[in-house]
């Protein structure tokens, strides 16, 4: 599934870009520079810039069209749905998530990281910036279907 999404995103990036000759600094929509004949062309996207490859175009499309996953909230909601009961500590009644986060924040962060890694491995979320942000794959699929 992840490879299929990646392939579709690469096709979309190519469709949204224009081949560009860096040496002559001009667009080459046919795939060959009209001035020098070169086929060693970069990609140009109006309003975004010019560069090699498609990763930067994909990142730009995804970041402009979708909202990144709020990893903290998503993980917290998952854990709350699994552990709905409250915990009594002396005279206080607290929910289990609050207790876990406050009493052992290191363990909480490790569990969240492991969950996120598993979600990525299963193709539920995808990152385009080495883990700085994640996007739901079902939202990526909707975006690709709309294009």
N, CA, C and O atoms as a MOPAC input file, in Angstrom:
PM7 MOZYME 1SCF
protein

 N      0.82200 1    -1.19200 1     0.00000 1
 C      0.00000 1     0.00000 1     0.00000 1
 C      0.86500 1     1.25500 1     0.00000 1
 O      0.60700 1     2.18200 1    -0.76700 1
 N      1.89300 1     1.29400 1     0.85500 1
 C      2.76500 1     2.46600 1     0.91700 1
 C      3.47100 1     2.71500 1    -0.40400 1
 O      3.60700 1     3.86100 1    -0.83200 1
 N      3.92600 1     1.63400 1    -1.06000 1
 C      4.59600 1     1.79100 1    -2.35300 1
 C      3.63000 1     2.31400 1    -3.40200 1
 O      4.00100 1     3.13500 1    -4.24100 1
 N      2.39300 1     1.83800 1    -3.35500 1
 C      1.37800 1     2.29300 1    -4.30400 1
 C      1.10400 1     3.78700 1    -4.11300 1
 O      1.01200 1     4.53400 1    -5.08800 1
 N      0.97500 1     4.21500 1    -2.86800 1
 C      0.75900 1     5.63500 1    -2.57700 1
 C      1.95000 1     6.44900 1    -3.05800 1
 O      1.77600 1     7.50200 1    -3.67200 1
 N      3.15800 1     5.96900 1    -2.78300 1
 C      4.37100 1     6.68300 1    -3.19000 1
 C      4.43200 1     6.82800 1    -4.71000 1
 O      4.76800 1     7.89800 1    -5.21800 1
 N      4.11000 1     5.75700 1    -5.43700 1
 C      4.13100 1     5.81400 1    -6.90200 1
 C      3.12000 1     6.82400 1    -7.42900 1
 O      3.42300 1     7.58900 1    -8.34500 1
 N      1.91800 1     6.83000 1    -6.85200 1
 C      0.89000 1     7.78400 1    -7.27900 1
 C      1.31500 1     9.21600 1    -6.96400 1
 O      1.08000 1    10.12600 1    -7.75900 1
 N      1.94200 1     9.41200 1    -5.80200 1
 C      2.41700 1    10.75200 1    -5.44300 1
 C      3.51300 1    11.22100 1    -6.39400 1
 O      3.55900 1    12.39600 1    -6.75700 1
 N      4.39100 1    10.31300 1    -6.79800 1
 C      5.44700 1    10.67700 1    -7.75100 1
 C      4.85400 1    11.06200 1    -9.10400 1
 O      5.30900 1    12.02000 1    -9.73000 1
 N      3.84500 1    10.32500 1    -9.55700 1
 C      3.17200 1    10.67000 1   -10.82100 1
 C      2.50700 1    12.03800 1   -10.71900 1
 O      2.57700 1    12.84200 1   -11.64800 1
 N      1.86100 1    12.29400 1    -9.58200 1
 C      1.21900 1    13.58800 1    -9.36300 1
 C      2.25300 1    14.70700 1    -9.36100 1
 O      2.01900 1    15.77100 1    -9.93500 1
 N      3.38900 1    14.47300 1    -8.72400 1
 C      4.45500 1    15.48200 1    -8.67800 1
 C      4.97100 1    15.78600 1   -10.08100 1
 O      5.23300 1    16.94300 1   -10.41000 1
 N      5.11600 1    14.76600 1   -10.89400 1
 C      5.58300 1    14.97500 1   -12.27200 1
 C      4.54000 1    15.75200 1   -13.06500 1
 O      4.88400 1    16.63300 1   -13.85400 1
 N      3.25200 1    15.42300 1   -12.85600 1
 C      2.18200 1    16.14100 1   -13.56100 1
 C      2.13500 1    17.61500 1   -13.17200 1
 O      1.84500 1    18.47000 1   -14.00900 1
 N      2.41800 1    17.91400 1   -11.90800 1
 C      2.31700 1    19.29600 1   -11.42300 1
 C      3.58700 1    20.10700 1   -11.65200 1
 O      3.64000 1    21.28800 1   -11.30800 1
 N      4.60500 1    19.48500 1   -12.23000 1
 C      5.86400 1    20.20000 1   -12.45500 1
 C      6.13500 1    20.33900 1   -13.94900 1
 O      5.52800 1    19.66200 1   -14.77900 1
 N      7.05500 1    21.22500 1   -14.26100 1
 C      7.46700 1    21.47700 1   -15.64100 1
 C      8.95900 1    21.17300 1   -15.73200 1
 O      9.73000 1    21.65100 1   -14.90000 1
 N      9.38500 1    20.38400 1   -16.72900 1
 C     10.82600 1    20.18400 1   -16.90700 1
 C     11.51400 1    21.53700 1   -17.11400 1
 O     10.97600 1    22.42600 1   -17.77300 1
 N     12.71500 1    21.67600 1   -16.53600 1
 C     13.38900 1    22.97300 1   -16.53900 1
 C     14.88200 1    22.77600 1   -16.76900 1
 O     15.53000 1    22.00100 1   -16.06600 1
 N     15.42300 1    23.48600 1   -17.76000 1
 C     16.85700 1    23.42000 1   -18.05200 1
 C     17.57600 1    24.42900 1   -17.16300 1
 O     17.37500 1    25.63800 1   -17.28800 1
 N     18.40500 1    23.92600 1   -16.27800 1
 C     19.12700 1    24.79300 1   -15.35000 1
 C     20.21000 1    25.57000 1   -16.08400 1
 O     20.44200 1    26.74000 1   -15.78000 1
 N     20.87800 1    24.93800 1   -17.04700 1
 C     21.95500 1    25.59400 1   -17.79600 1
 C     21.47400 1    26.80200 1   -18.57600 1
 O     22.13600 1    27.83900 1   -18.58900 1
 N     20.32800 1    26.67700 1   -19.22500 1
 C     19.78000 1    27.77800 1   -20.03000 1
 C     18.76000 1    28.60200 1   -19.24900 1
 O     18.32800 1    29.66300 1   -19.70000 1
 N     18.38900 1    28.11200 1   -18.09500 1
 C     17.40800 1    28.73600 1   -17.22400 1
 C     16.09800 1    29.01600 1   -17.96500 1
 O     15.59900 1    30.14100 1   -18.00600 1
 N     15.56100 1    27.92500 1   -18.55400 1
 C     14.27500 1    28.05500 1   -19.22100 1
 C     13.48200 1    26.76600 1   -19.13200 1
 O     14.03700 1    25.68300 1   -18.94500 1
 N     12.18500 1    26.90300 1   -19.26900 1
 C     11.29800 1    25.75500 1   -19.23900 1
 C     11.51200 1    24.90100 1   -20.47800 1
 O     11.82400 1    25.40000 1   -21.55900 1
 N     11.33500 1    23.60200 1   -20.28800 1
 C     11.49400 1    22.65700 1   -21.39400 1
 C     10.33300 1    21.66400 1   -21.35800 1
 O     10.53100 1    20.49200 1   -21.03700 1
 N      9.12800 1    22.12200 1   -21.68100 1
 C      7.94100 1    21.28500 1   -21.52300 1
 C      7.93400 1    20.00800 1   -22.36400 1
 O      7.20200 1    19.07100 1   -22.04600 1
 N      8.72400 1    19.95500 1   -23.41400 1
 C      8.75800 1    18.76000 1   -24.26200 1
 C      9.67600 1    17.68200 1   -23.70400 1
 O      9.66500 1    16.55100 1   -24.18900 1
 N     10.47000 1    18.01600 1   -22.69200 1
 C     11.43100 1    17.06400 1   -22.14700 1
 C     12.83000 1    17.28700 1   -22.68400 1
 O     13.77100 1    16.61200 1   -22.26600 1
 N     12.97500 1    18.21800 1   -23.59700 1
 C     14.27600 1    18.62300 1   -24.14600 1
 C     14.33100 1    20.13700 1   -24.13500 1
 O     13.34600 1    20.80200 1   -24.45800 1
 N     15.48600 1    20.68600 1   -23.76300 1
 C     15.64800 1    22.13800 1   -23.74500 1
 C     15.59600 1    22.65400 1   -25.18100 1
 O     16.31600 1    22.14700 1   -26.04100 1
 N     14.75700 1    23.65200 1   -25.45500 1
 C     14.67800 1    24.19100 1   -26.81400 1
 C     15.95600 1    24.93500 1   -27.23100 1
 O     16.18800 1    25.14000 1   -28.42300 1
 N     16.78300 1    25.34000 1   -26.26200 1
 C     18.00900 1    26.07300 1   -26.59100 1
 C     19.19700 1    25.14800 1   -26.80900 1
 O     19.87400 1    25.23500 1   -27.83400 1
 N     19.45400 1    24.26000 1   -25.84700 1
 C     20.66500 1    23.43200 1   -25.92300 1
 C     20.38300 1    21.96800 1   -26.25200 1
 O     21.31000 1    21.21300 1   -26.54700 1
 N     19.12300 1    21.56100 1   -26.20500 1
 C     18.75900 1    20.18800 1   -26.52800 1
 C     18.94800 1    19.20300 1   -25.38500 1
 O     18.72000 1    18.00800 1   -25.56900 1
 N     19.35400 1    19.66300 1   -24.22400 1
 C     19.61100 1    18.77700 1   -23.08800 1
 C     18.32400 1    18.11100 1   -22.59600 1
 O     17.24600 1    18.70500 1   -22.61300 1
 N     18.47300 1    16.86200 1   -22.16000 1
 C     17.35400 1    16.17800 1   -21.51700 1
 C     17.63600 1    15.95500 1   -20.02500 1
 O     16.88700 1    15.25100 1   -19.34800 1
 N     18.70800 1    16.55100 1   -19.52200 1
 C     19.06400 1    16.48900 1   -18.10500 1
 C     18.39500 1    17.67500 1   -17.42000 1
 O     19.01700 1    18.71000 1   -17.18200 1
 N     17.11100 1    17.49900 1   -17.11100 1
 C     16.28600 1    18.62100 1   -16.67500 1
 C     15.83600 1    18.48500 1   -15.22300 1
 O     15.57300 1    17.38900 1   -14.72700 1
 N     15.75900 1    19.62500 1   -14.56900 1
 C     15.22700 1    19.69200 1   -13.20800 1
 C     13.70700 1    19.81700 1   -13.30500 1
 O     13.14800 1    19.81800 1   -14.40200 1
 N     13.05100 1    19.92200 1   -12.16800 1
 C     11.60000 1    20.12000 1   -12.11100 1
 C     11.33100 1    21.53100 1   -11.59900 1
 O     11.99800 1    22.00800 1   -10.68100 1
 N     10.34700 1    22.19000 1   -12.20300 1
 C      9.97700 1    23.54200 1   -11.81400 1
 C      8.49400 1    23.55600 1   -11.46500 1
 O      7.66800 1    23.02500 1   -12.20700 1
 N      8.16300 1    24.16900 1   -10.32900 1
 C      6.77400 1    24.33300 1    -9.91900 1
 C      6.56200 1    25.81400 1    -9.64400 1
 O      7.22400 1    26.40400 1    -8.79000 1
 N      5.62700 1    26.40300 1   -10.38300 1
 C      5.35300 1    27.84000 1   -10.20200 1
 C      4.94800 1    28.12100 1    -8.75100 1
 O      4.12300 1    27.41600 1    -8.17000 1
 N      5.53800 1    29.14300 1    -8.20100 1
 C      5.24600 1    29.53100 1    -6.83000 1
 C      6.00300 1    28.73600 1    -5.77600 1
 O      5.96800 1    29.08600 1    -4.59600 1
 N      6.68100 1    27.68000 1    -6.18300 1
 C      7.42600 1    26.83700 1    -5.24300 1
 C      8.92300 1    26.90300 1    -5.48700 1
 O      9.70700 1    27.04400 1    -4.54900 1
 N      9.31600 1    26.80100 1    -6.74600 1
 C     10.73200 1    26.84700 1    -7.05900 1
 C     11.13900 1    25.75200 1    -8.01900 1
 O     10.31700 1    25.19200 1    -8.74400 1
 N     12.43400 1    25.45900 1    -8.00400 1
 C     13.01400 1    24.49900 1    -8.92600 1
 C     13.92800 1    23.57500 1    -8.14300 1
 O     14.57800 1    23.99600 1    -7.18700 1
 N     13.97600 1    22.31100 1    -8.55100 1
 C     14.85900 1    21.36400 1    -7.88700 1
 C     14.89300 1    20.05100 1    -8.63200 1
 O     14.18600 1    19.85600 1    -9.62200 1
 N     15.72500 1    19.15600 1    -8.14200 1
 C     15.87900 1    17.84100 1    -8.74600 1
 C     15.00200 1    16.85200 1    -8.00300 1
 O     14.74100 1    17.02400 1    -6.81200 1
 N     14.55400 1    15.83400 1    -8.68500 1
 C     13.74100 1    14.80000 1    -8.05900 1
 C     12.32000 1    15.26300 1    -7.80700 1
 O     11.92000 1    16.35600 1    -8.21000 1
 N     11.56800 1    14.41200 1    -7.13400 1
 C     10.16700 1    14.73000 1    -6.86700 1
 C      9.84000 1    14.82500 1    -5.37700 1
 O      8.73400 1    15.23300 1    -5.02300 1
 N     10.75700 1    14.46500 1    -4.51200 1
 C     10.46700 1    14.46100 1    -3.07200 1
 C     10.00700 1    15.82400 1    -2.57400 1
 O      9.05400 1    15.91000 1    -1.79900 1
 N     10.66500 1    16.87600 1    -3.00300 1
 C     10.30900 1    18.21900 1    -2.53600 1
 C      8.93300 1    18.63600 1    -3.05600 1
 O      8.21200 1    19.37100 1    -2.38100 1
 N      8.56900 1    18.17400 1    -4.24200 1
 C      7.25300 1    18.50100 1    -4.80000 1
 C      6.17300 1    17.74700 1    -4.02600 1
 O      5.14000 1    18.31700 1    -3.67400 1
 N      6.41700 1    16.47300 1    -3.76700 1
 C      5.46700 1    15.66500 1    -2.99800 1
 C      5.24800 1    16.28800 1    -1.62600 1
 O      4.11000 1    16.44500 1    -1.18400 1
 N      6.32700 1    16.63800 1    -0.96000 1
 C      6.23500 1    17.25300 1     0.37400 1
 C      5.40600 1    18.54000 1     0.30800 1
 O      4.57100 1    18.79000 1     1.17700 1
 N      5.63900 1    19.34600 1    -0.71500 1
 C      4.90900 1    20.59800 1    -0.87800 1
 C      3.41700 1    20.35200 1    -1.10300 1
 O      2.57800 1    21.02200 1    -0.50100 1
 N      3.08700 1    19.39300 1    -1.96700 1
 C      1.68400 1    19.07300 1    -2.24600 1
 C      0.99000 1    18.59500 1    -0.97800 1
 O     -0.08300 1    19.08400 1    -0.62600 1
 N      1.60200 1    17.64700 1    -0.30000 1
 C      0.99200 1    17.05500 1     0.89300 1
 C      0.83000 1    18.09900 1     1.99500 1
 O     -0.22500 1    18.17500 1     2.62400 1
 N      1.85800 1    18.89600 1     2.23100 1
 C      1.78900 1    19.89700 1     3.29900 1
 C      0.76600 1    20.98600 1     3.00200 1
 O      0.17900 1    21.54700 1     3.92700 1
 N      0.54200 1    21.29300 1     1.72900 1
 C     -0.42800 1    22.33600 1     1.40200 1
 C     -1.86200 1    21.81100 1     1.38700 1
 O     -2.80000 1    22.58400 1     1.58500 1
 N     -2.04700 1    20.51500 1     1.15600 1
 C     -3.39000 1    19.94600 1     1.01800 1
 C     -3.91300 1    19.25400 1     2.27700 1
 O     -5.12500 1    19.17700 1     2.47700 1
 N     -3.01600 1    18.75000 1     3.12400 1
 C     -3.43400 1    17.94400 1     4.27200 1
 C     -2.89800 1    18.50000 1     5.58900 1
 O     -1.91800 1    19.24400 1     5.61700 1
 N     -3.55600 1    18.12800 1     6.66100 1
 C     -3.11800 1    18.50100 1     8.00500 1
 C     -2.35000 1    17.32300 1     8.59800 1
 O     -2.83100 1    16.19100 1     8.55900 1
 N     -1.17100 1    17.57500 1     9.14100 1
 C     -0.40700 1    16.47000 1     9.74900 1
 C     -1.16100 1    15.84900 1    10.92800 1
 O     -1.98700 1    16.49900 1    11.56900 1
 N     -0.86300 1    14.60200 1    11.19100 1
 C     -1.44900 1    13.88800 1    12.32800 1
 C     -0.96100 1    14.54300 1    13.61800 1
 O      0.23000 1    14.81700 1    13.76800 1
 N     -1.87600 1    14.79000 1    14.53900 1
 C     -1.49200 1    15.21900 1    15.88100 1
 C     -1.17300 1    13.93500 1    16.64400 1
 O     -2.05400 1    13.31900 1    17.24400 1
 N      0.08900 1    13.54600 1    16.61200 1
 C      0.52400 1    12.25700 1    17.15500 1
 C      0.17300 1    12.13800 1    18.63300 1
 O     -0.30300 1    11.09000 1    19.07200 1
 N      0.39900 1    13.19300 1    19.40200 1
 C      0.11000 1    13.14200 1    20.83900 1
 C     -1.36800 1    12.85600 1    21.08500 1
 O     -1.70900 1    11.98700 1    21.88600 1
 N     -2.24500 1    13.58600 1    20.39800 1
 C     -3.68500 1    13.40800 1    20.59400 1
 C     -4.15000 1    12.04000 1    20.10400 1
 O     -4.97100 1    11.39700 1    20.75900 1
 N     -3.63800 1    11.58900 1    18.96500 1
 C     -4.04800 1    10.28800 1    18.42300 1
 C     -3.65200 1     9.15200 1    19.36700 1
 O     -4.44000 1     8.24000 1    19.61500 1
 N     -2.43300 1     9.21500 1    19.88800 1
 C     -1.98300 1     8.16400 1    20.80900 1
 C     -2.78200 1     8.21800 1    22.11000 1
 O     -3.19900 1     7.18700 1    22.63800 1
 N     -2.98700 1     9.42000 1    22.61200 1
 C     -3.74300 1     9.57100 1    23.85600 1
 C     -5.16300 1     9.02800 1    23.69700 1
 O     -5.67000 1     8.35200 1    24.59300 1
 N     -5.80800 1     9.31800 1    22.56200 1
 C     -7.16300 1     8.80700 1    22.31700 1
 C     -7.17900 1     7.28600 1    22.23700 1
 O     -8.10200 1     6.64500 1    22.74000 1
 N     -6.16800 1     6.71200 1    21.61100 1
 C     -6.07500 1     5.25300 1    21.52500 1
 C     -5.97300 1     4.64000 1    22.92300 1
 O     -6.69000 1     3.69200 1    23.24500 1
 N     -5.08900 1     5.18000 1    23.73900 1
 C     -4.89400 1     4.63400 1    25.08500 1
 C     -6.14200 1     4.84900 1    25.93800 1
 O     -6.52100 1     3.96600 1    26.70700 1
 N     -6.78300 1     6.00400 1    25.81300 1
 C     -8.02200 1     6.25400 1    26.56000 1
 C     -9.10100 1     5.23500 1    26.18700 1
 O     -9.86200 1     4.78900 1    27.04600 1
 N     -9.16300 1     4.87100 1    24.90700 1
 C    -10.18100 1     3.89800 1    24.48400 1
 C     -9.87600 1     2.49700 1    25.02300 1
 O    -10.78900 1     1.69000 1    25.19500 1
 N     -8.61700 1     2.20900 1    25.28500 1
 C     -8.23400 1     0.89700 1    25.83200 1
 C     -8.35000 1     0.85400 1    27.35300 1
 O     -8.67400 1    -0.18900 1    27.92000 1
 N     -8.08900 1     1.96800 1    28.00900 1
 C     -8.08300 1     2.03800 1    29.47700 1
 C     -9.02700 1     3.14700 1    29.91600 1
 O     -8.59600 1     4.24500 1    30.26600 1
 N    -10.31600 1     2.84400 1    29.89200 1
 C    -11.32400 1     3.86000 1    30.19600 1
 C    -11.51500 1     4.09700 1    31.68900 1
 O    -12.05200 1     5.13000 1    32.09000 1
 N    -11.07800 1     3.14600 1    32.51500 1
 C    -11.33700 1     3.25400 1    33.94700 1
 C    -10.48800 1     4.36100 1    34.58900 1
 O     -9.44100 1     4.75400 1    34.07400 1
 N    -10.98100 1     4.83900 1    35.72100 1
 C    -10.26100 1     5.84200 1    36.49500 1
 C     -9.39100 1     5.16800 1    37.54400 1
 O     -9.61200 1     4.01500 1    37.91400 1
 N     -8.40000 1     5.90900 1    38.01200 1
 C     -7.46800 1     5.41500 1    39.02200 1
 C     -7.62700 1     6.28600 1    40.26000 1
 O     -7.64700 1     7.51300 1    40.16700 1
 N     -7.74000 1     5.64600 1    41.41700 1
 C     -7.85100 1     6.39900 1    42.67200 1
 C     -6.49200 1     6.44500 1    43.34700 1
 O     -5.86000 1     5.41500 1    43.57900 1
 N     -6.05600 1     7.65400 1    43.65700 1
 C     -4.81600 1     7.86600 1    44.38900 1
 C     -5.17800 1     8.77600 1    45.57100 1
 O     -5.48700 1     9.95500 1    45.40200 1
 N     -5.12900 1     8.18400 1    46.77100 1
 C     -5.54400 1     8.89200 1    47.98600 1
 C     -6.96500 1     9.41500 1    47.79200 1
 O     -7.88000 1     8.61400 1    47.60300 1
 N     -7.17600 1    10.70500 1    47.83100 1
 C     -8.50400 1    11.29500 1    47.69500 1
 C     -8.81600 1    11.73400 1    46.26000 1
 O     -9.88600 1    12.27800 1    45.98500 1
 N     -7.86300 1    11.49000 1    45.34800 1
 C     -8.03500 1    11.93600 1    43.96100 1
 C     -8.46700 1    10.78400 1    43.06000 1
 O     -8.02900 1     9.64500 1    43.22700 1
 N     -9.32400 1    11.09900 1    42.11400 1
 C     -9.70900 1    10.14000 1    41.08400 1
 C     -9.26200 1    10.72200 1    39.74600 1
 O     -9.71300 1    11.79000 1    39.33100 1
 N     -8.36700 1     9.99700 1    39.08600 1
 C     -7.77600 1    10.47300 1    37.83400 1
 C     -7.96100 1     9.42000 1    36.75400 1
 O     -8.10900 1     8.23300 1    37.04100 1
 N     -7.95100 1     9.87500 1    35.50600 1
 C     -8.01900 1     8.88300 1    34.43300 1
 C     -6.63600 1     8.25300 1    34.25200 1
 O     -5.61600 1     8.87500 1    34.54900 1
 N     -6.61600 1     7.02200 1    33.76600 1
 C     -5.37700 1     6.24000 1    33.66300 1
 C     -4.33900 1     6.91700 1    32.76300 1
 O     -3.14000 1     6.82800 1    33.02900 1
 N     -4.78400 1     7.58200 1    31.71600 1
 C     -3.84800 1     8.23900 1    30.79200 1
 C     -3.08100 1     9.34800 1    31.50100 1
 O     -1.86400 1     9.46200 1    31.35300 1
 N     -3.79200 1    10.16000 1    32.26500 1
 C     -3.13600 1    11.25000 1    32.98900 1
 C     -2.11000 1    10.69900 1    33.97300 1
 O     -1.00800 1    11.23400 1    34.09200 1
 N     -2.47200 1     9.63300 1    34.67400 1
 C     -1.54600 1     9.02400 1    35.63200 1
 C     -0.30000 1     8.51700 1    34.91300 1
 O      0.81900 1     8.77400 1    35.35600 1
 N     -0.48500 1     7.80000 1    33.80900 1
 C      0.66000 1     7.24600 1    33.07100 1
 C      1.56900 1     8.35700 1    32.55200 1
 O      2.79100 1     8.26800 1    32.67100 1
 N      0.98000 1     9.39400 1    31.98100 1
 C      1.78300 1    10.49600 1    31.42700 1
 C      2.55100 1    11.24200 1    32.50800 1
 O      3.70600 1    11.62000 1    32.30800 1
 N      1.91400 1    11.45100 1    33.65000 1
 C      2.53900 1    12.22900 1    34.71700 1
 C      3.53900 1    11.42000 1    35.53500 1
 O      4.57600 1    11.94000 1    35.94800 1
 N      3.22800 1    10.16200 1    35.76500 1
 C      4.07400 1     9.34500 1    36.63600 1
 C      5.31700 1     8.81200 1    35.93300 1
 O      6.36300 1     8.64600 1    36.56000 1
 N      5.20700 1     8.54400 1    34.63400 1
 C      6.36100 1     8.00100 1    33.90900 1
 C      6.37700 1     8.54300 1    32.47900 1
 O      6.04400 1     7.82500 1    31.53600 1
 N      6.76500 1     9.81200 1    32.32000 1
 C      6.74900 1    10.41700 1    30.98700 1
 C      7.70200 1     9.74200 1    30.00000 1
 O      7.44900 1     9.75100 1    28.79500 1
 N      8.78800 1     9.16000 1    30.49600 1
 C      9.73300 1     8.47000 1    29.60200 1
 C      9.06300 1     7.23300 1    29.01200 1
 O      9.12900 1     7.00100 1    27.80500 1
 N      8.42600 1     6.45000 1    29.85500 1
 C      7.71700 1     5.26000 1    29.39000 1
 C      6.60100 1     5.64400 1    28.41700 1
 O      6.39100 1     4.96800 1    27.41000 1
 N      5.89100 1     6.72300 1    28.71900 1
 C      4.81900 1     7.21000 1    27.84500 1
 C      5.38000 1     7.54700 1    26.46400 1
 O      4.81100 1     7.14900 1    25.44700 1
 N      6.48600 1     8.27300 1    26.42600 1
 C      7.09400 1     8.65500 1    25.14400 1
 C      7.59900 1     7.44100 1    24.36800 1
 O      7.48900 1     7.39600 1    23.14300 1
 N      8.14900 1     6.46700 1    25.07200 1
 C      8.61800 1     5.24400 1    24.40700 1
 C      7.43000 1     4.49600 1    23.80000 1
 O      7.49200 1     4.05400 1    22.65300 1
 N      6.36000 1     4.35600 1    24.56500 1
 C      5.17000 1     3.66200 1    24.06300 1
 C      4.59200 1     4.39200 1    22.85300 1
 O      4.16900 1     3.76000 1    21.88500 1
 N      4.57400 1     5.72400 1    22.91200 1
 C      4.06000 1     6.51900 1    21.78800 1
 C      4.93400 1     6.32600 1    20.55600 1
 O      4.41400 1     6.17900 1    19.44900 1
 N      6.23800 1     6.32400 1    20.72800 1
 C      7.16100 1     6.11700 1    19.60300 1
 C      6.99400 1     4.73300 1    18.99300 1
 O      7.00700 1     4.58200 1    17.77100 1
 N      6.83800 1     3.72600 1    19.84100 1
 C      6.63900 1     2.36300 1    19.33900 1
 C      5.32200 1     2.25000 1    18.57900 1
 O      5.25700 1     1.60300 1    17.53300 1
 N      4.27700 1     2.87800 1    19.10500 1
 C      2.98200 1     2.87400 1    18.43000 1
 C      3.09300 1     3.54200 1    17.06100 1
 O      2.59100 1     3.01800 1    16.06700 1
 N      3.74900 1     4.69500 1    17.01500 1
 C      3.88800 1     5.42900 1    15.75800 1
 C      4.69700 1     4.62800 1    14.74300 1
 O      4.36600 1     4.60100 1    13.55700 1
 N      5.73800 1     3.98800 1    15.20500 1
 C      6.55300 1     3.14600 1    14.33400 1
 C      5.72000 1     2.00200 1    13.75500 1
 O      5.83000 1     1.67800 1    12.57300 1
 N      4.89700 1     1.40500 1    14.59300 1
 C      4.02400 1     0.31400 1    14.14000 1
 C      2.99400 1     0.82800 1    13.13600 1
 O      2.71800 1     0.16300 1    12.13800 1
 N      2.42900 1     1.99400 1    13.39200 1
 C      1.45700 1     2.58200 1    12.46400 1
 C      2.09300 1     2.82900 1    11.09800 1
 O      1.47100 1     2.59400 1    10.06200 1
 N      3.32600 1     3.30000 1    11.10800 1
 C      4.03200 1     3.54600 1     9.84700 1
 C      4.33900 1     2.22900 1     9.13300 1
 O      4.18500 1     2.12000 1     7.91700 1
 N      4.76800 1     1.25000 1     9.89100 1
 C      5.09500 1    -0.06600 1     9.32000 1
 C      3.86900 1    -0.71600 1     8.68300 1
 O      3.98100 1    -1.38800 1     7.65800 1
 N      2.70900 1    -0.51800 1     9.28500 1
 C      1.47100 1    -1.11200 1     8.78200 1
 C      0.83000 1    -0.28100 1     7.67300 1
 O     -0.19700 1    -0.67800 1     7.12400 1
 N      1.42100 1     0.86700 1     7.33600 1
 C      0.88500 1     1.68900 1     6.26000 1
 C     -0.31900 1     2.51800 1     6.65800 1
 O     -1.14100 1     2.86600 1     5.81000 1
 N     -0.43200 1     2.83500 1     7.93000 1
 C     -1.54100 1     3.65100 1     8.41000 1
 C     -1.16800 1     5.12600 1     8.36500 1
 O     -2.01600 1     5.97800 1     8.09600 1
 N      0.10700 1     5.42900 1     8.63000 1
 C      0.61900 1     6.80000 1     8.51200 1
 C      1.86000 1     6.77800 1     7.63300 1
 O      2.49500 1     5.73900 1     7.45100 1
 N      2.19400 1     7.94600 1     7.09200 1
 C      3.37500 1     8.06700 1     6.23100 1
 C      4.03900 1     9.40900 1     6.51200 1
 O      3.36500 1    10.41000 1     6.75700 1
 N      5.36900 1     9.41700 1     6.47400 1
 C      6.12300 1    10.65100 1     6.67100 1
 C      6.89900 1    10.98000 1     5.40500 1
 O      7.30200 1    10.09100 1     4.65500 1
 N      7.09800 1    12.25800 1     5.18500 1
 C      7.87000 1    12.71800 1     4.02900 1
 C      9.08200 1    13.53100 1     4.46200 1
 O      9.84400 1    14.01500 1     3.62500 1
 N      9.25700 1    13.67900 1     5.76900 1
 C     10.34900 1    14.50100 1     6.29600 1
 C     11.06800 1    13.79400 1     7.44100 1
 O     11.41700 1    14.41400 1     8.44600 1
 N     11.28300 1    12.50400 1     7.27900 1
 C     12.02300 1    11.68700 1     8.25000 1
 C     11.45200 1    11.74800 1     9.66300 1
 O     12.20400 1    11.76000 1    10.63700 1
 N     10.14100 1    11.78600 1     9.77600 1
 C      9.49900 1    11.69900 1    11.07800 1
 C      9.17900 1    13.01000 1    11.75700 1
 O      8.70000 1    13.00600 1    12.89100 1
 N      9.42600 1    14.13600 1    11.10300 1
 C      9.06100 1    15.41300 1    11.72400 1
 C      7.54100 1    15.57700 1    11.74500 1
 O      6.99400 1    16.19000 1    12.66200 1
 N      6.86200 1    15.03200 1    10.73800 1
 C      5.40300 1    15.05300 1    10.69400 1
 C      4.91600 1    13.80100 1     9.97400 1
 O      5.63400 1    13.20400 1     9.17200 1
 N      3.68500 1    13.42100 1    10.27800 1
 C      3.08000 1    12.22900 1     9.68700 1
 C      1.72300 1    12.59700 1     9.12300 1
 O      1.07500 1    13.54000 1     9.57700 1
 N      1.30000 1    11.82700 1     8.11400 1
 C     -0.00500 1    12.03100 1     7.49700 1
 C     -0.72500 1    10.69200 1     7.44600 1
 O     -0.10100 1     9.65100 1     7.24100 1
 N     -2.04400 1    10.72300 1     7.63300 1
 C     -2.84300 1     9.49800 1     7.54700 1
 C     -2.86000 1     9.03000 1     6.10100 1
 O     -3.09300 1     9.82800 1     5.19300 1
 N     -2.61900 1     7.75400 1     5.88200 1
 C     -2.61000 1     7.19700 1     4.52200 1
 C     -3.99100 1     7.26400 1     3.88400 1
 O     -4.09400 1     7.45100 1     2.67200 1
 N     -5.05800 1     7.11500 1     4.67300 1
 C     -6.39400 1     7.21100 1     4.07800 1
 C     -6.66200 1     8.62200 1     3.55500 1
 O     -7.39300 1     8.78200 1     2.57800 1
 N     -6.08700 1     9.64300 1     4.18400 1
 C     -6.23200 1    11.01100 1     3.67900 1
 C     -5.39300 1    11.21200 1     2.42000 1
 O     -5.80700 1    11.92300 1     1.50300 1
 N     -4.22100 1    10.59100 1     2.37400 1
 C     -3.40000 1    10.64800 1     1.16200 1
 C     -4.13200 1     9.99700 1    -0.00800 1
 O     -4.10900 1    10.51400 1    -1.12400 1
 N     -4.78100 1     8.86200 1     0.25000 1
 C     -5.53000 1     8.17900 1    -0.80300 1
 C     -6.67800 1     9.04100 1    -1.31000 1
 O     -6.91900 1     9.09700 1    -2.51600 1
 N     -7.39600 1     9.72000 1    -0.40100 1
 C     -8.47600 1    10.62500 1    -0.81400 1
 C     -7.92900 1    11.74300 1    -1.68700 1
 O     -8.53000 1    12.09400 1    -2.70300 1
 N     -6.79200 1    12.30200 1    -1.29400 1
 C     -6.15600 1    13.36700 1    -2.07000 1
 C     -5.81700 1    12.87100 1    -3.46900 1
 O     -6.07900 1    13.56100 1    -4.45500 1
 N     -5.24400 1    11.69200 1    -3.56000 1
 C     -4.85200 1    11.13700 1    -4.85800 1
 C     -6.06700 1    10.79300 1    -5.71000 1
 O     -6.03300 1    10.96200 1    -6.92800 1
 N     -7.13100 1    10.31600 1    -5.09200 1
 C     -8.35100 1    10.01000 1    -5.84100 1
 C     -8.99900 1    11.27500 1    -6.38900 1
 O     -9.61000 1    11.25200 1    -7.45800 1
 N     -8.86500 1    12.38100 1    -5.65600 1
 C     -9.45200 1    13.65200 1    -6.09100 1
 C     -8.67100 1    14.29000 1    -7.23500 1
 O     -9.22400 1    15.09500 1    -7.98400 1
 N     -7.39600 1    13.94200 1    -7.38000 1
 C     -6.55900 1    14.55600 1    -8.42200 1
 C     -6.81400 1    13.95100 1    -9.74600 1
 O     -6.19700 1    14.34700 1   -10.73500 1

